[in-house]
């Protein structure tokens, strides 16, 4: 088979490849890149193609393999990047600790916690001291649902006041 015959057969499959590429990538630009990469790979590997066999299946298999390999490469890259965020010690290992700023934050939180009504402040303080909801409920002699609700509302109130 001459290169011209092969190229003609290859280009006759371009539309089919485009549809298949889009079904894999779900993105027009990525699909175009995948088609181009498949065509280049097919041209390089044309000696592996047997005339009379199913070119469409051969190209689709090649495209699927290229897509999977690219996906694996990208996934490895994403995992490497996201692992930095999953492990904050890595991000802050070279960071200096600013005790003054930290102390201001703690004072601000304490001030806002003290502003909470006692019905909300007490369950919240016990929760942050490590008590379980059930234990707080028993200590304060209040229903479990009330304790959960008050801790949630206290956290929500603190969050909104600290963000302002």
Secondary structure, DSSP 4 states (H G I P E B T S, - for coil): --HHHHHHHHHHTHHHHHHHHHHHHS-HHHHHHHHHHHHHHHHHTGGGPPTTS-HHHHHHHHHHHHHHHHHHHHHHHHHHHHHHHH-HHHHHTTPPP-HHHHHHHHHHHHHHHHHS-HHHHHHHHHHHTT--HHHHHHHHT--HHHHHHHHHHHHHHHHHHHH-
